[in-house]
Amino acid sequence: MILNLLDQLGLSGKKGRFYLAALELGEAPVHSVAKRAGIGRTTAYDILSSLMKQGLLSQIEKSGRTCVVAEDPAVLIANLDEQRRTLDAALPEIRAVYNRSSVKPRIHYYEGEDGIISVLNETLNCRSGELYGILSMVELLNTPGEGFMRQYIQRRADANLNLRVVRSREEEVSNLWETKAEELREVRFAPDNTRFTMTSYIYDDTVSLVSSSKESFAVRIESAEFARLQKTLFETLWVASEDA
């Protein structure tokens, strides 16, 4: 079971067996650790070097011989945290390469409430810091619901993402989520008799669409041209709309 866990943490095969043997022995020469792990001595030295670079093992001199000592397994968590920080720092550039890799639009279709939540969560990855929304309040409060939306709003604000949003007065069910600087939200209402049965978010080169709970689906379209068109239409609607 422990070997399976180590495998999931990136210490697979011989590397995992060598580390586990070192943990079990406490302090022991390389050949003893290799023997317990069922690994040849030449391979053992290569593995030892790798695990020392990861901070998982060290060597000490004791009674005239060199022994292998396993470090606290908490190092595994620290390594994962460091990898996560490195990935978070590199992700914007990696995503930029991904977005430039093809001029063809990418269309992703999702079904059900889980799909709707997935698409809404994806909007929080906005790189520009600017979201443009046309919201169907009745439908969002129905699916995914007020509880999720409150959490979503807080995470959006924490991510420092501004939202300009147009809503329909006919679909206002309560005085929720008005223009509020601390939540980085500016609200306008569309002209009278304008109703939105779907929600859309426009950001970067992406347009996300969320259906009513009756049809229960969501679509994310990654296309620079389509996003520019939708942003132009949004700006036109924004000018025609009234301050909340």
C-alpha positions in Angstrom: 0.0 0.0 0.0 2.8 2.4 0.9 4.6 1.7 -2.4 1.3 2.5 -4.3 1.1 5.8 -2.4 4.8 6.6 -3.2 4.1 5.8 -6.8 1.3 8.4 -6.8 3.7 10.9 -5.3 6.2 10.4 -8.1 8.4 7.8 -6.5 7.7 4.8 -8.7 9.3 1.4 -9.1 12.9 1.1 -7.9 13.0 4.7 -6.6 10.0 4.1 -4.4 11.4 0.8 -3.1 14.8 2.3 -2.3 13.2 5.2 -0.4 10.9 2.9 1.6 13.9 0.6 2.4 15.8 3.6 3.7 12.8 4.7 5.8 12.6 1.2 7.3 16.3 0.8 8.1 16.8 4.3 9.6 20.6 4.5 9.1 22.3 2.0 6.8 25.0 1.7 4.2 24.0 1.9 0.6 24.5 -1.8 -0.1 22.1 -2.7 2.8 19.4 -0.4 1.6 19.9 -1.7 -2.0 19.6 -5.3 -0.7 16.4 -4.7 1.2 14.9 -2.9 -1.8 16.0 -5.7 -4.2 18.1 -3.3 -6.3 21.6 -3.7 -7.7 24.3 -1.5 -6.1 25.2 0.4 -9.3 21.5 1.3 -9.8 21.2 2.1 -6.1 23.9 4.8 -6.3 22.0 6.5 -9.2 18.8 6.4 -7.3 20.5 7.7 -4.1 21.9 10.6 -6.0 18.4 11.5 -7.4 16.6 11.2 -4.1 19.3 13.3 -2.4 18.7 16.1 -5.0 15.0 15.9 -4.0 15.9 16.3 -0.4 14.4 12.9 0.5 17.7 11.2 1.5 21.0 12.3 2.9 24.3 10.7 3.9 26.2 10.8 7.2 29.5 9.4 8.4 29.1 7.0 11.3 31.7 4.8 12.8 33.9 5.1 9.8 31.3 4.3 7.2 28.9 6.2 5.1 25.2 5.6 5.9 22.1 6.6 4.1 19.5 8.4 6.2 15.9 9.1 5.1 14.6 12.6 5.7 11.2 13.3 7.2 8.5 12.2 4.7 7.0 15.7 5.0 9.6 16.7 2.4 7.3 15.0 -0.1 4.6 17.5 0.6 7.0 20.4 0.5 8.3 19.2 -2.9 4.7 19.0 -4.2 4.0 22.5 -2.9 7.1 23.8 -4.7 6.1 22.0 -7.9 2.6 23.6 -7.6 4.2 27.1 -7.2 6.4 26.5 -10.1 3.5 25.4 -12.3 1.3 28.3 -11.2 4.1 30.7 -12.2 4.7 29.0 -15.6 1.0 28.3 -16.4 0.3 31.7 -18.1 3.1 31.2 -20.6 2.2 27.6 -21.2 -1.5 28.6 -21.8 -0.3 31.3 -24.2 1.5 28.6 -26.2 -1.6 26.5 -26.1 -3.8 29.3 -27.3 -1.5 30.1 -30.2 -1.1 26.5 -31.2 -4.0 26.6 -33.6 -6.0 29.2 -35.3 -9.0 26.9 -35.4 -11.6 27.6 -32.7 -12.1 25.1 -29.9 -15.6 24.3 -28.8 -16.3 22.4 -25.6 -19.7 21.1 -24.7 -20.8 20.2 -21.2 -24.0 18.7 -19.9 -25.8 19.0 -16.6 -25.2 21.1 -13.5 -21.6 19.8 -13.2 -20.9 21.0 -16.7 -22.3 24.4 -15.9 -20.2 24.7 -12.8 -17.1 23.6 -14.7 -17.6 26.4 -17.3 -18.3 29.0 -14.7 -15.2 28.0 -12.7 -13.1 28.2 -15.9 -14.0 31.9 -16.3 -11.9 32.5 -13.1 -8.8 31.6 -15.2 -9.3 34.9 -17.1 -5.8 36.4 -17.9 -6.8 39.9 -18.8 -8.5 40.6 -15.5 -11.7 41.8 -17.3 -14.9 39.8 -17.6 -18.0 40.9 -19.5 -21.2 39.2 -18.6 -24.8 39.0 -19.8 -26.6 37.2 -16.9 -29.9 35.5 -16.5 -30.4 35.9 -12.8 -33.4 33.6 -12.5 -31.6 30.8 -14.2 -28.3 31.2 -12.3 -30.1 31.3 -8.9 -31.9 28.1 -10.0 -28.8 26.3 -11.4 -26.1 26.2 -10.0 -27.9 28.1 -7.2 -27.3 31.0 -4.9 -24.8 29.2 -2.6 -22.4 28.4 -5.5 -22.8 31.9 -7.0 -21.9 33.6 -3.7 -18.7 31.5 -3.5 -18.0 32.2 -7.2 -18.3 36.0 -6.6 -15.9 35.9 -3.7 -13.4 33.8 -5.7 -13.7 36.2 -8.6 -13.0 39.2 -6.3 -10.1 37.3 -4.7 -8.6 36.7 -8.2 -8.9 40.5 -8.9 -11.2 40.0 -11.9 -13.4 42.9 -12.8 -16.9 42.3 -14.0 -19.1 44.5 -16.2 -22.5 42.9 -16.4 -25.8 43.5 -18.1 -28.9 42.0 -16.6 -32.6 42.2 -17.3 -35.0 44.0 -14.8 -37.7 41.5 -15.7 -35.5 38.7 -14.3 -34.4 40.3 -11.1 -35.8 38.2 -8.2 -34.3 40.2 -5.4 -31.8 43.1 -4.9 -28.8 40.8 -5.2 -25.3 41.7 -6.4 -25.7 45.3 -7.3 -22.8 47.5 -8.4 -20.2 47.1 -5.7 -16.6 48.3 -5.9 -15.3 45.9 -3.3 -16.7 43.0 -5.3 -15.3 44.5 -8.5 -18.7 44.6 -10.2 -20.5 47.2 -12.3 -24.1 46.5 -13.2 -26.4 47.9 -15.9 -29.9 46.9 -16.8 -30.8 46.2 -20.4 -33.7 48.1 -22.1 -37.2 47.3 -20.9 -38.7 44.1 -22.2 -35.3 42.6 -22.8 -35.1 39.1 -21.3 -32.1 36.8 -21.1 -32.8 33.0 -20.8 -29.1 32.2 -21.0 -26.0 33.6 -19.4 -22.8 34.4 -21.3 -19.3 35.5 -20.2 -16.8 37.0 -22.5 -13.1 37.1 -21.6 -9.7 36.9 -23.3 -10.4 34.8 -26.5 -13.2 32.9 -24.9 -17.0 33.0 -24.8 -18.8 30.8 -22.3 -22.6 30.2 -22.6 -24.8 28.7 -19.8 -28.3 27.5 -20.7 -31.4 27.5 -18.7 -32.0 24.7 -16.2 -34.5 23.3 -18.6 -31.9 22.5 -21.2 -29.0 22.2 -18.7 -25.9 22.6 -20.8 -22.9 24.8 -21.1 -20.5 25.7 -24.0 -17.1 27.2 -24.0 -15.9 28.6 -27.3 -12.2 29.5 -27.7 -12.0 31.8 -30.8 -10.4 35.2 -31.0 -12.8 36.3 -33.8 -15.9 35.1 -32.1 -14.8 36.7 -28.8 -14.2 40.0 -30.5 -17.6 39.9 -32.1 -19.3 39.1 -28.8 -17.4 41.9 -27.0 -18.5 44.4 -29.7 -22.1 43.3 -29.2 -21.7 43.5 -25.5 -20.3 47.1 -25.7 -23.3 48.1 -27.9 -25.7 46.6 -25.3 -23.7 48.2 -22.5 -24.2 51.7 -24.0 -27.9 51.1 -24.5 -28.4 49.9 -20.9 -29.1 51.9 -17.8 -27.0 52.1 -14.6 -28.4 50.0 -11.8 
